[in-house]
Amino acid sequence: MIGAGFLGSEIAATARGLGLDVTLVDIKPTCCSGKSAPKWGSWWRDCTVTTG
């Protein structure tokens, strides 16, 4: 998945839930960093990594 914004992250999470392997790639340092605070993006990244 290219793009770790809100939609990209949600699509990647859904794909993982369906048992697919997912690699999320973005140019920005944290997920959703274009619309949210970096601390929230770091939390979201950690949350999705730990849940698969």
PyMOL Python script that loads the backbone (N, CA, C, O; Angstrom):
from pymol import cmd

cmd.read_pdbstr("""\
ATOM      1  N   MET A   1       0.857  -1.158   0.000  1.00  0.00           N
ATOM      2  CA  MET A   1       0.000   0.000   0.000  1.00  0.00           C
ATOM      3  C   MET A   1       0.904   1.222   0.000  1.00  0.00           C
ATOM      4  O   MET A   1       1.774   1.353   0.861  1.00  0.00           O
ATOM      5  N   ILE A   2       0.708   2.096  -0.939  1.00  0.00           N
ATOM      6  CA  ILE A   2       1.463   3.339  -0.965  1.00  0.00           C
ATOM      7  C   ILE A   2       0.578   4.435  -0.399  1.00  0.00           C
ATOM      8  O   ILE A   2      -0.517   4.687  -0.902  1.00  0.00           O
ATOM      9  N   GLY A   3       1.060   5.084   0.649  1.00  0.00           N
ATOM     10  CA  GLY A   3       0.309   6.138   1.312  1.00  0.00           C
ATOM     11  C   GLY A   3      -0.176   5.672   2.669  1.00  0.00           C
ATOM     12  O   GLY A   3      -0.969   4.736   2.768  1.00  0.00           O
ATOM     13  N   ALA A   4       0.306   6.333   3.719  1.00  0.00           N
ATOM     14  CA  ALA A   4      -0.053   5.940   5.077  1.00  0.00           C
ATOM     15  C   ALA A   4      -0.961   6.970   5.727  1.00  0.00           C
ATOM     16  O   ALA A   4      -0.906   7.184   6.938  1.00  0.00           O
ATOM     17  N   GLY A   5      -1.795   7.606   4.916  1.00  0.00           N
ATOM     18  CA  GLY A   5      -2.795   8.509   5.468  1.00  0.00           C
ATOM     19  C   GLY A   5      -3.911   7.693   6.100  1.00  0.00           C
ATOM     20  O   GLY A   5      -3.797   6.476   6.239  1.00  0.00           O
ATOM     21  N   PHE A   6      -4.977   8.358   6.476  1.00  0.00           N
ATOM     22  CA  PHE A   6      -6.067   7.664   7.150  1.00  0.00           C
ATOM     23  C   PHE A   6      -6.638   6.545   6.285  1.00  0.00           C
ATOM     24  O   PHE A   6      -6.787   5.414   6.748  1.00  0.00           O
ATOM     25  N   LEU A   7      -6.958   6.857   5.028  1.00  0.00           N
ATOM     26  CA  LEU A   7      -7.547   5.829   4.166  1.00  0.00           C
ATOM     27  C   LEU A   7      -6.578   4.687   3.878  1.00  0.00           C
ATOM     28  O   LEU A   7      -6.957   3.518   3.939  1.00  0.00           O
ATOM     29  N   GLY A   8      -5.334   5.023   3.567  1.00  0.00           N
ATOM     30  CA  GLY A   8      -4.343   3.978   3.314  1.00  0.00           C
ATOM     31  C   GLY A   8      -4.169   3.063   4.512  1.00  0.00           C
ATOM     32  O   GLY A   8      -4.069   1.844   4.369  1.00  0.00           O
ATOM     33  N   SER A   9      -4.135   3.664   5.699  1.00  0.00           N
ATOM     34  CA  SER A   9      -3.988   2.874   6.922  1.00  0.00           C
ATOM     35  C   SER A   9      -5.198   1.974   7.156  1.00  0.00           C
ATOM     36  O   SER A   9      -5.052   0.821   7.561  1.00  0.00           O
ATOM     37  N   GLU A  10      -6.380   2.502   6.900  1.00  0.00           N
ATOM     38  CA  GLU A  10      -7.601   1.716   7.092  1.00  0.00           C
ATOM     39  C   GLU A  10      -7.687   0.570   6.086  1.00  0.00           C
ATOM     40  O   GLU A  10      -8.084  -0.540   6.440  1.00  0.00           O
ATOM     41  N   ILE A  11      -7.319   0.834   4.841  1.00  0.00           N
ATOM     42  CA  ILE A  11      -7.340  -0.219   3.822  1.00  0.00           C
ATOM     43  C   ILE A  11      -6.321  -1.295   4.167  1.00  0.00           C
ATOM     44  O   ILE A  11      -6.602  -2.486   4.031  1.00  0.00           O
ATOM     45  N   ALA A  12      -5.140  -0.882   4.613  1.00  0.00           N
ATOM     46  CA  ALA A  12      -4.112  -1.845   5.007  1.00  0.00           C
ATOM     47  C   ALA A  12      -4.594  -2.693   6.191  1.00  0.00           C
ATOM     48  O   ALA A  12      -4.382  -3.906   6.210  1.00  0.00           O
ATOM     49  N   ALA A  13      -5.232  -2.067   7.166  1.00  0.00           N
ATOM     50  CA  ALA A  13      -5.744  -2.805   8.328  1.00  0.00           C
ATOM     51  C   ALA A  13      -6.817  -3.808   7.909  1.00  0.00           C
ATOM     52  O   ALA A  13      -6.855  -4.926   8.422  1.00  0.00           O
ATOM     53  N   THR A  14      -7.677  -3.417   6.991  1.00  0.00           N
ATOM     54  CA  THR A  14      -8.713  -4.324   6.501  1.00  0.00           C
ATOM     55  C   THR A  14      -8.090  -5.503   5.764  1.00  0.00           C
ATOM     56  O   THR A  14      -8.504  -6.647   5.951  1.00  0.00           O
ATOM     57  N   ALA A  15      -7.092  -5.222   4.927  1.00  0.00           N
ATOM     58  CA  ALA A  15      -6.410  -6.292   4.204  1.00  0.00           C
ATOM     59  C   ALA A  15      -5.745  -7.271   5.171  1.00  0.00           C
ATOM     60  O   ALA A  15      -5.796  -8.483   4.963  1.00  0.00           O
ATOM     61  N   ARG A  16      -5.119  -6.743   6.231  1.00  0.00           N
ATOM     62  CA  ARG A  16      -4.507  -7.616   7.248  1.00  0.00           C
ATOM     63  C   ARG A  16      -5.565  -8.458   7.930  1.00  0.00           C
ATOM     64  O   ARG A  16      -5.354  -9.639   8.209  1.00  0.00           O
ATOM     65  N   GLY A  17      -6.713  -7.837   8.199  1.00  0.00           N
ATOM     66  CA  GLY A  17      -7.810  -8.575   8.824  1.00  0.00           C
ATOM     67  C   GLY A  17      -8.319  -9.719   7.956  1.00  0.00           C
ATOM     68  O   GLY A  17      -8.865 -10.700   8.462  1.00  0.00           O
ATOM     69  N   LEU A  18      -8.135  -9.586   6.655  1.00  0.00           N
ATOM     70  CA  LEU A  18      -8.528 -10.638   5.717  1.00  0.00           C
ATOM     71  C   LEU A  18      -7.416 -11.671   5.498  1.00  0.00           C
ATOM     72  O   LEU A  18      -7.558 -12.599   4.702  1.00  0.00           O
ATOM     73  N   GLY A  19      -6.309 -11.485   6.223  1.00  0.00           N
ATOM     74  CA  GLY A  19      -5.219 -12.447   6.151  1.00  0.00           C
ATOM     75  C   GLY A  19      -4.172 -12.162   5.087  1.00  0.00           C
ATOM     76  O   GLY A  19      -3.304 -12.998   4.835  1.00  0.00           O
ATOM     77  N   LEU A  20      -4.240 -11.002   4.463  1.00  0.00           N
ATOM     78  CA  LEU A  20      -3.264 -10.648   3.427  1.00  0.00           C
ATOM     79  C   LEU A  20      -2.023 -10.014   4.045  1.00  0.00           C
ATOM     80  O   LEU A  20      -2.108  -9.354   5.080  1.00  0.00           O
ATOM     81  N   ASP A  21      -0.876 -10.215   3.410  1.00  0.00           N
ATOM     82  CA  ASP A  21       0.344  -9.535   3.829  1.00  0.00           C
ATOM     83  C   ASP A  21       0.310  -8.113   3.293  1.00  0.00           C
ATOM     84  O   ASP A  21      -0.076  -7.890   2.146  1.00  0.00           O
ATOM     85  N   VAL A  22       0.708  -7.158   4.108  1.00  0.00           N
ATOM     86  CA  VAL A  22       0.642  -5.747   3.731  1.00  0.00           C
ATOM     87  C   VAL A  22       1.953  -5.062   4.081  1.00  0.00           C
ATOM     88  O   VAL A  22       2.515  -5.289   5.152  1.00  0.00           O
ATOM     89  N   THR A  23       2.431  -4.229   3.182  1.00  0.00           N
ATOM     90  CA  THR A  23       3.546  -3.337   3.455  1.00  0.00           C
ATOM     91  C   THR A  23       3.036  -1.925   3.195  1.00  0.00           C
ATOM     92  O   THR A  23       2.586  -1.613   2.093  1.00  0.00           O
ATOM     93  N   LEU A  24       3.109  -1.089   4.199  1.00  0.00           N
ATOM     94  CA  LEU A  24       2.623   0.284   4.113  1.00  0.00           C
ATOM     95  C   LEU A  24       3.819   1.208   3.922  1.00  0.00           C
ATOM     96  O   LEU A  24       4.742   1.206   4.737  1.00  0.00           O
ATOM     97  N   VAL A  25       3.808   1.999   2.847  1.00  0.00           N
ATOM     98  CA  VAL A  25       4.929   2.868   2.499  1.00  0.00           C
ATOM     99  C   VAL A  25       4.444   4.301   2.365  1.00  0.00           C
ATOM    100  O   VAL A  25       3.428   4.566   1.723  1.00  0.00           O
ATOM    101  N   ASP A  26       5.178   5.224   2.977  1.00  0.00           N
ATOM    102  CA  ASP A  26       4.845   6.640   2.858  1.00  0.00           C
ATOM    103  C   ASP A  26       6.127   7.454   2.938  1.00  0.00           C
ATOM    104  O   ASP A  26       7.099   7.020   3.558  1.00  0.00           O
ATOM    105  N   ILE A  27       6.141   8.613   2.328  1.00  0.00           N
ATOM    106  CA  ILE A  27       7.308   9.482   2.345  1.00  0.00           C
ATOM    107  C   ILE A  27       7.459  10.210   3.683  1.00  0.00           C
ATOM    108  O   ILE A  27       8.554  10.646   4.038  1.00  0.00           O
ATOM    109  N   LYS A  28       6.367  10.334   4.411  1.00  0.00           N
ATOM    110  CA  LYS A  28       6.383  11.045   5.690  1.00  0.00           C
ATOM    111  C   LYS A  28       6.848  10.120   6.817  1.00  0.00           C
ATOM    112  O   LYS A  28       6.736   8.900   6.704  1.00  0.00           O
ATOM    113  N   PRO A  29       7.370  10.699   7.905  1.00  0.00           N
ATOM    114  CA  PRO A  29       7.943   9.864   8.968  1.00  0.00           C
ATOM    115  C   PRO A  29       6.932   9.081   9.804  1.00  0.00           C
ATOM    116  O   PRO A  29       7.290   8.059  10.389  1.00  0.00           O
ATOM    117  N   THR A  30       5.687   9.531   9.874  1.00  0.00           N
ATOM    118  CA  THR A  30       4.676   8.807  10.653  1.00  0.00           C
ATOM    119  C   THR A  30       3.384   8.703   9.859  1.00  0.00           C
ATOM    120  O   THR A  30       3.155   9.462   8.917  1.00  0.00           O
ATOM    121  N   CYS A  31       2.551   7.762  10.250  1.00  0.00           N
ATOM    122  CA  CYS A  31       1.246   7.600   9.623  1.00  0.00           C
ATOM    123  C   CYS A  31       0.388   8.831   9.864  1.00  0.00           C
ATOM    124  O   CYS A  31       0.464   9.447  10.927  1.00  0.00           O
ATOM    125  N   CYS A  32      -0.407   9.182   8.903  1.00  0.00           N
ATOM    126  CA  CYS A  32      -1.372  10.282   9.020  1.00  0.00           C
ATOM    127  C   CYS A  32      -0.728  11.613   9.396  1.00  0.00           C
ATOM    128  O   CYS A  32      -1.400  12.477   9.958  1.00  0.00           O
ATOM    129  N   SER A  33       0.544  11.796   9.105  1.00  0.00           N
ATOM    130  CA  SER A  33       1.224  13.012   9.559  1.00  0.00           C
ATOM    131  C   SER A  33       0.790  14.271   8.818  1.00  0.00           C
ATOM    132  O   SER A  33       1.088  15.375   9.273  1.00  0.00           O
ATOM    133  N   GLY A  34       0.108  14.139   7.709  1.00  0.00           N
ATOM    134  CA  GLY A  34      -0.362  15.321   6.999  1.00  0.00           C
ATOM    135  C   GLY A  34      -1.536  15.998   7.683  1.00  0.00           C
ATOM    136  O   GLY A  34      -1.721  17.205   7.528  1.00  0.00           O
ATOM    137  N   LYS A  35      -2.325  15.261   8.426  1.00  0.00           N
ATOM    138  CA  LYS A  35      -3.541  15.798   9.033  1.00  0.00           C
ATOM    139  C   LYS A  35      -3.539  15.790  10.550  1.00  0.00           C
ATOM    140  O   LYS A  35      -4.467  16.315  11.165  1.00  0.00           O
ATOM    141  N   SER A  36      -2.527  15.212  11.168  1.00  0.00           N
ATOM    142  CA  SER A  36      -2.562  15.071  12.627  1.00  0.00           C
ATOM    143  C   SER A  36      -1.202  15.386  13.237  1.00  0.00           C
ATOM    144  O   SER A  36      -0.211  15.569  12.531  1.00  0.00           O
ATOM    145  N   ALA A  37      -1.180  15.444  14.540  1.00  0.00           N
ATOM    146  CA  ALA A  37       0.059  15.688  15.276  1.00  0.00           C
ATOM    147  C   ALA A  37       0.975  14.466  15.151  1.00  0.00           C
ATOM    148  O   ALA A  37       0.490  13.336  15.116  1.00  0.00           O
ATOM    149  N   PRO A  38       2.292  14.681  15.083  1.00  0.00           N
ATOM    150  CA  PRO A  38       3.225  13.552  14.970  1.00  0.00           C
ATOM    151  C   PRO A  38       3.076  12.529  16.093  1.00  0.00           C
ATOM    152  O   PRO A  38       3.268  11.334  15.867  1.00  0.00           O
ATOM    153  N   LYS A  39       2.735  12.983  17.298  1.00  0.00           N
ATOM    154  CA  LYS A  39       2.567  12.047  18.412  1.00  0.00           C
ATOM    155  C   LYS A  39       1.432  11.068  18.129  1.00  0.00           C
ATOM    156  O   LYS A  39       1.550   9.881  18.430  1.00  0.00           O
ATOM    157  N   TRP A  40       0.337  11.553  17.555  1.00  0.00           N
ATOM    158  CA  TRP A  40      -0.785  10.680  17.218  1.00  0.00           C
ATOM    159  C   TRP A  40      -0.379   9.711  16.115  1.00  0.00           C
ATOM    160  O   TRP A  40      -0.725   8.531  16.171  1.00  0.00           O
ATOM    161  N   GLY A  41       0.349  10.195  15.117  1.00  0.00           N
ATOM    162  CA  GLY A  41       0.802   9.332  14.034  1.00  0.00           C
ATOM    163  C   GLY A  41       1.712   8.227  14.528  1.00  0.00           C
ATOM    164  O   GLY A  41       1.629   7.090  14.062  1.00  0.00           O
ATOM    165  N   SER A  42       2.589   8.561  15.478  1.00  0.00           N
ATOM    166  CA  SER A  42       3.477   7.545  16.060  1.00  0.00           C
ATOM    167  C   SER A  42       2.678   6.514  16.842  1.00  0.00           C
ATOM    168  O   SER A  42       2.964   5.318  16.773  1.00  0.00           O
ATOM    169  N   TRP A  43       1.678   6.973  17.584  1.00  0.00           N
ATOM    170  CA  TRP A  43       0.823   6.055  18.339  1.00  0.00           C
ATOM    171  C   TRP A  43       0.087   5.111  17.381  1.00  0.00           C
ATOM    172  O   TRP A  43       0.027   3.904  17.619  1.00  0.00           O
ATOM    173  N   TRP A  44      -0.465   5.661  16.308  1.00  0.00           N
ATOM    174  CA  TRP A  44      -1.215   4.856  15.337  1.00  0.00           C
ATOM    175  C   TRP A  44      -0.303   3.810  14.684  1.00  0.00           C
ATOM    176  O   TRP A  44      -0.700   2.658  14.508  1.00  0.00           O
ATOM    177  N   ARG A  45       0.921   4.219  14.326  1.00  0.00           N
ATOM    178  CA  ARG A  45       1.890   3.286  13.747  1.00  0.00           C
ATOM    179  C   ARG A  45       2.167   2.148  14.719  1.00  0.00           C
ATOM    180  O   ARG A  45       2.114   0.978  14.342  1.00  0.00           O
ATOM    181  N   ASP A  46       2.461   2.490  15.972  1.00  0.00           N
ATOM    182  CA  ASP A  46       2.756   1.462  16.980  1.00  0.00           C
ATOM    183  C   ASP A  46       1.570   0.530  17.198  1.00  0.00           C
ATOM    184  O   ASP A  46       1.742  -0.680  17.345  1.00  0.00           O
ATOM    185  N   CYS A  47       0.390   1.086  17.218  1.00  0.00           N
ATOM    186  CA  CYS A  47      -0.826   0.296  17.414  1.00  0.00           C
ATOM    187  C   CYS A  47      -1.030  -0.699  16.266  1.00  0.00           C
ATOM    188  O   CYS A  47      -1.335  -1.869  16.499  1.00  0.00           O
ATOM    189  N   THR A  48      -0.863  -0.232  15.043  1.00  0.00           N
ATOM    190  CA  THR A  48      -1.089  -1.135  13.894  1.00  0.00           C
ATOM    191  C   THR A  48       0.025  -2.157  13.757  1.00  0.00           C
ATOM    192  O   THR A  48      -0.230  -3.273  13.304  1.00  0.00           O
ATOM    193  N   VAL A  49       1.235  -1.820  14.126  1.00  0.00           N
ATOM    194  CA  VAL A  49       2.335  -2.785  14.063  1.00  0.00           C
ATOM    195  C   VAL A  49       2.119  -3.907  15.074  1.00  0.00           C
ATOM    196  O   VAL A  49       2.350  -5.076  14.765  1.00  0.00           O
ATOM    197  N   THR A  50       1.680  -3.555  16.273  1.00  0.00           N
ATOM    198  CA  THR A  50       1.506  -4.572  17.312  1.00  0.00           C
ATOM    199  C   THR A  50       0.296  -5.477  17.027  1.00  0.00           C
ATOM    200  O   THR A  50       0.275  -6.628  17.461  1.00  0.00           O
ATOM    201  N   THR A  51      -0.695  -4.974  16.311  1.00  0.00           N
ATOM    202  CA  THR A  51      -1.870  -5.791  16.008  1.00  0.00           C
ATOM    203  C   THR A  51      -1.734  -6.538  14.691  1.00  0.00           C
ATOM    204  O   THR A  51      -2.607  -7.327  14.330  1.00  0.00           O
ATOM    205  N   GLY A  52      -0.663  -6.297  13.983  1.00  0.00           N
ATOM    206  CA  GLY A  52      -0.410  -7.035  12.755  1.00  0.00           C
ATOM    207  C   GLY A  52      -0.783  -6.273  11.556  1.00  0.00           C
ATOM    208  O   GLY A  52      -0.628  -6.766  10.438  1.00  0.00           O
TER     209      GLY A  52
END
""", "prot")
cmd.dss("prot")
cmd.show_as("cartoon", "prot")
cmd.util.cbc("prot")
cmd.orient("prot")
